[in-house]
Amino acid sequence: MSRIDVRTALLMTLPPLLWAGNAVVGRMTVSSVPPMMLNCLRWAMAALILLPLGWHVLLDPKAILVRWKYLLAIGLLGVGSYNSLQYLALVTTTPINVTLIAASLPVWMLALGSLMHDEHPTRRQIAGALLSIAGVTLVIARGDLGTLSHVHFVVGDLYVLIAVIIWALYSWLLARPPEAMRAPHRPDWDWAGFLLIQVLFGLMGSSVAAGAEAVITQKAVHWNIWVVMALLYVAIGPSVIAYRCWGLGVTRGSPALAAFFGNLTPVFAALISAAALHEAPQWFHAVAFALIVGGIVVSSRRH
């Protein structure tokens, strides 16, 4: 695992902050917008935002077609599947369960790195993962570990688990792309063009899912000013900005290192929720933050 510098730390900290906002907004919006439709609308708006910035990549369709298998894979995993499963999970499960299961991300990152790329976890990485998970658990329990005995698992929790594994796979595909996506064979795509292609491929899957959802559930979008504002936020912050920073972070550091930063999401989500409810941060927020940061430091040190 690479040693961490200030820029990499900032790149990996911003996505969890924006995704924490996405979790809070998603919970508040899922009652007005069906989950599959919410994901589809989110990325359709993100595509419109990216189009003026990355449209030039569409002028060379041959370069895309040659690499369509890889582009389809990361599009369906990172855009089409991961976010759909998250929003779907919020219909039946609780925020506690979502964050508890999502805390396993470093474990899946390390496991996939070992299986797919022969990058076996070190003792420091394992210790860092345990510290990080301890910090998340403390936030979920709100300082009282006895509350975890009341956690009940439902079908939505399975969606979260699948989503976490999908995100780990997506991150490794970004960091270890096939030869056609590595220099000197990679096309001269900038970040906006590359993300636009991912979104367009991902929309293929999310559009089908949203259409099937509409036919099966016959649920419609209840439009209001809140829904519009929520869609703008999830399309710009957790989508365009966060995905750009995450992509840079996993290539500068590693997917395994990025996973530890991902566990800051529940801490940020708890703080955002507390601020929305005009509640002051509690002692366990600070302790959890220290544990997660400690896990990052321990896992990223070479000696």
CORVENPE-V612094 format. One record per residue. N is the residue number from 0. RES is the residue in one letter. PSI is psi in whole degrees, -180 to 180 (* if undefined). Layout:
# CORVENPE-V612094
N | RES | PSI
N | RES | PSI
This chain:
# CORVENPE-V612094
0 | M | 137
1 | S | 149
2 | R | 151
3 | I | 141
4 | D | 176
5 | V | -44
6 | R | -43
7 | T | -40
8 | A | -42
9 | L | -41
10 | L | -35
11 | M | -14
12 | T | -35
13 | L | -44
14 | P | -47
15 | P | -36
16 | L | -45
17 | L | -37
18 | W | -29
19 | A | -43
20 | G | -36
21 | N | -40
22 | A | -44
23 | V | -47
24 | V | -39
25 | G | -41
26 | R | -35
27 | M | -19
28 | T | -23
29 | V | -20
30 | S | -19
31 | S | -25
32 | V | 122
33 | P | 144
34 | P | -44
35 | M | -38
36 | M | -37
37 | L | -45
38 | N | -41
39 | C | -46
40 | L | -39
41 | R | -50
42 | W | -26
43 | A | -41
44 | M | -38
45 | A | -38
46 | A | -41
47 | L | -35
48 | I | -40
49 | L | -26
50 | L | -47
51 | P | -21
52 | L | -32
53 | G | 17
54 | W | -27
55 | H | -24
56 | V | -23
57 | L | -11
58 | L | -12
59 | D | 73
60 | P | -27
61 | K | -41
62 | A | -34
63 | I | -44
64 | L | -37
65 | V | -31
66 | R | 22
67 | W | -33
68 | K | -46
69 | Y | -45
70 | L | -39
71 | L | -40
72 | A | -51
73 | I | -30
74 | G | -46
75 | L | -35
76 | L | -54
77 | G | -30
78 | V | -51
79 | G | -41
80 | S | -50
81 | Y | -52
82 | N | -34
83 | S | -45
84 | L | -37
85 | Q | -50
86 | Y | -38
87 | L | -38
88 | A | -34
89 | L | -14
90 | V | -36
91 | T | -20
92 | T | 178
93 | T | 158
94 | P | -35
95 | I | -48
96 | N | -41
97 | V | -50
98 | T | -33
99 | L | -45
100 | I | -39
101 | A | -22
102 | A | -13
103 | S | 1
104 | L | -47
105 | P | -36
106 | V | -45
107 | W | -36
108 | M | -47
109 | L | -39
110 | A | -46
111 | L | -36
112 | G | -38
113 | S | -43
114 | L | -42
115 | M | -31
116 | H | 11
117 | D | 34
118 | E | 91
119 | H | 139
120 | P | 143
121 | T | 171
122 | R | -37
123 | R | -39
124 | Q | -41
125 | I | -44
126 | A | -41
127 | G | -39
128 | A | -42
129 | L | -41
130 | L | -43
131 | S | -46
132 | I | -37
133 | A | -40
134 | G | -44
135 | V | -43
136 | T | -39
137 | L | -40
138 | V | -46
139 | I | -41
140 | A | -6
141 | R | 41
142 | G | -4
143 | D | 99
144 | L | -17
145 | G | -24
146 | T | -22
147 | L | -21
148 | S | -14
149 | H | 4
150 | V | 130
151 | H | 135
152 | F | 140
153 | V | -178
154 | V | -31
155 | G | -27
156 | D | -33
157 | L | -38
158 | Y | -41
159 | V | -44
160 | L | -44
161 | I | -40
162 | A | -41
163 | V | -44
164 | I | -40
165 | I | -42
166 | W | -38
167 | A | -43
168 | L | -42
169 | Y | -44
170 | S | -40
171 | W | -35
172 | L | -34
173 | L | -43
174 | A | -28
175 | R | 68
176 | P | 165
177 | P | 170
178 | E | -35
179 | A | -15
180 | M | 14
181 | R | 151
182 | A | 141
183 | P | 11
184 | H | -20
185 | R | 138
186 | P | 162
187 | D | 66
188 | W | 134
189 | D | 179
190 | W | -38
191 | A | -42
192 | G | -42
193 | F | -43
194 | L | -37
195 | L | -43
196 | I | -43
197 | Q | -45
198 | V | -43
199 | L | -41
200 | F | -40
201 | G | -35
202 | L | -26
203 | M | -44
204 | G | -43
205 | S | -30
206 | S | -42
207 | V | -43
208 | A | -42
209 | A | -40
210 | G | -43
211 | A | -40
212 | E | -43
213 | A | -39
214 | V | -42
215 | I | -47
216 | T | -23
217 | Q | 32
218 | K | 138
219 | A | 163
220 | V | 130
221 | H | 93
222 | W | 137
223 | N | 177
224 | I | -34
225 | W | -44
226 | V | -42
227 | V | -46
228 | M | -39
229 | A | -42
230 | L | -39
231 | L | -42
232 | Y | -51
233 | V | -23
234 | A | -34
235 | I | -57
236 | G | -69
237 | P | -14
238 | S | -76
239 | V | -54
240 | I | -49
241 | A | -42
242 | Y | -36
243 | R | -48
244 | C | -39
245 | W | -43
246 | G | -43
247 | L | -40
248 | G | -45
249 | V | -25
250 | T | -33
251 | R | -38
252 | G | -102
253 | S | 160
254 | P | -38
255 | A | -43
256 | L | -42
257 | A | -34
258 | A | -35
259 | F | -39
260 | F | -33
261 | G | -28
262 | N | -1
263 | L | -17
264 | T | -51
265 | P | -31
266 | V | -48
267 | F | -40
268 | A | -41
269 | A | -40
270 | L | -40
271 | I | -44
272 | S | -41
273 | A | -40
274 | A | -40
275 | A | -30
276 | L | 7
277 | H | 41
278 | E | 140
279 | A | 147
280 | P | 147
281 | Q | 169
282 | W | -36
283 | F | -21
284 | H | -44
285 | A | -42
286 | V | -43
287 | A | -43
288 | F | -43
289 | A | -40
290 | L | -44
291 | I | -45
292 | V | -39
293 | G | -39
294 | G | -38
295 | I | -46
296 | V | -47
297 | V | -46
298 | S | -26
299 | S | -8
300 | R | 140
301 | R | -30
302 | H | *
